[in-house]
Amino acid sequence: MTREIELSAGTLDYTDTGGEGPVLLLLHGLMMDASLWDEVVADLGPGYRCLAPVLPLGAHRRPMKPDADLSLPGIARLVTEFTDRLGLNDVTVVANDTGGAIAQLLIADPSQCVARVARVVLVSCDAFENFPPGLTGKTLVAAGRLPAALFGLFMQQLRLRPVRRLPIAFGWLTKRGDAATARWIKPVLTDSAIRRDTVRVLRAIAANKRLLIRAAESLPGFNRPALVVWARGDRVMPPEHGIHLAELLPDAKLTEVDDSYTLVPLDQPGQLAELIDVFVGARRLSSATRAGALAGLVAGLVEGGGPGGEELQGVVGRGAWLGGVGRDPQAGVGGEVEGLERERELADDRVVEPLDAGAVEAHVVGGPPEPEVLAPGGQLTDEVRQRLVVRVVARLGAQHGDDVLSLAFPVGVELGRRGVEEQEPGAVGRLSGAGKDRGE
């Protein structure tokens, strides 16, 4: 649903899908609008509340106030005001192109909405010295030195598709999104007030080219989950910048996308939606609850303190179950088994008491064809012990309800992140229990 909100700089249009799911705040880039995210939002489906403001970056349709601060730090403050006015919390900021620059300013500056930001997804974006980015950004910022009227004449050339497809325009930004780019340039071609806003934005960029170099110095202070998604063939945003961003952010993962230029939301919307779904969905269970559940499972099934042979034999079947929250292929926990069920951990800003090994119920519900599941004495056989694929049900308070998480790990060794290529069908276990959330 398209809505509007009156902020200090002027009126912003924004889309809001509504719903009770995790909140995604989607930030677009220069000379773009919120429609950059349309296909990604459609692919994510109704399980998320997606908000996409139309920022004053050249494709907006409502001119800002004459005294509005249209520098990137000013627009970052506008995003903070937007989240404050809507009362958004536990937000995942997803940002592409110059929207990624704005996201970096948000998480690097404690005075911005970092208190509301739970995680961030940076998708092929401006970073470090690549600001303005590539030939495209440098050409646009150079044109911004012209008076607004002459800037409008320069932009008139983009009415022609062959011009839009040039490397100095949108040609190296998207492989498949020309229809969107033709739509985005209309406001600057038809509205003198929008041209004036755009020139102000471009001149502010030209005056502060080291902005993101300084912001990068503060990125290690953002210790919340981060996902860096980069187009492997990006010609505007250097792929090595994605690697460097993932190294700077303490809890970051890097994923590269094939067959795409910078605007991954246009070129590979389904793959991006899947990556976001995995990243956000995998963290709906608190780390302490997952750790406690796994500790209980290992203590119960592997160390011999679990259910007896008759219980196990009564539910043995065939096959294996893979998948999990948000179709997560890499869900896992870090740390060692030893001591997890005894220690409390601070997770998701709440103290959560991990499940106690003696209070869980675990069953093997499937396994390889024709295995001997139990060895003499009620122990699992070596064949089954080699690898368990576990279906975990944990309860994280009434507000979150039940979540299901798929985990694959070698039994009896240190637990860590496991890639889908390492997963092999083995015995399947089920663990049920309740984690006590003492923060509510």
Summary of the structure (lengths in Angstrom):
residues: 440
radius of gyration: 24.9
end to end distance: 32.3
largest distance: 86.3
contacts: 1530
relative contact order: 0.10
helix: 39%
strand: 22%
